[in-house]
Amino acid sequence: MKADYIVQFKSVPEIYSKEKSGAKSNTLRKIDMTDDRFKALRRGCRNLRIIKSDLTESFTRYITDYTEWEGYAIISWKPLERD
């Protein structure tokens, strides 16, 4: 896998702001193994882009942990350092 490969997911505005700020530095997704994003995560992809569902903004983070549990993926990332 290319080192710069980025997995992308959309997030609703209410949750997006928490994820971007670092107050919530993970996302829970139902696994669909026909979706190439989950294949990439299983192969070790470490870059994640969260896109606000209205497509007005996004942010990219480094994935620190990928865990599968009972059909769900828990994707955690390193929040940005705070000032």
Secondary structure in CASP SS format (residue, H / E / C, confidence):
PFRMAT SS
TARGET T0000
AUTHOR 0000-0000-0000
METHOD secondary structure of the structure
MODEL  1
M C 1.00
K C 1.00
A C 1.00
D C 1.00
Y C 1.00
I C 1.00
V E 1.00
Q E 1.00
F E 1.00
K E 1.00
S E 1.00
V C 1.00
P H 1.00
E H 1.00
I H 1.00
Y H 1.00
S H 1.00
K H 1.00
E H 1.00
K H 1.00
S H 1.00
G C 1.00
A C 1.00
K C 1.00
S C 1.00
N E 1.00
T E 1.00
L E 1.00
R E 1.00
K E 1.00
I C 1.00
D C 1.00
M C 1.00
T C 1.00
D C 1.00
D H 1.00
R H 1.00
F H 1.00
K H 1.00
A H 1.00
L H 1.00
R H 1.00
R C 1.00
G C 1.00
C C 1.00
R C 1.00
N E 1.00
L E 1.00
R E 1.00
I E 1.00
I E 1.00
K E 1.00
S C 1.00
D C 1.00
L C 1.00
T C 1.00
E C 1.00
S E 1.00
F E 1.00
T E 1.00
R E 1.00
Y E 1.00
I E 1.00
T E 1.00
D E 1.00
Y E 1.00
T E 1.00
E E 1.00
W E 1.00
E C 1.00
G C 1.00
Y E 1.00
A E 1.00
I E 1.00
I E 1.00
S E 1.00
W E 1.00
K C 1.00
P C 1.00
L C 1.00
E C 1.00
R C 1.00
D C 1.00
END
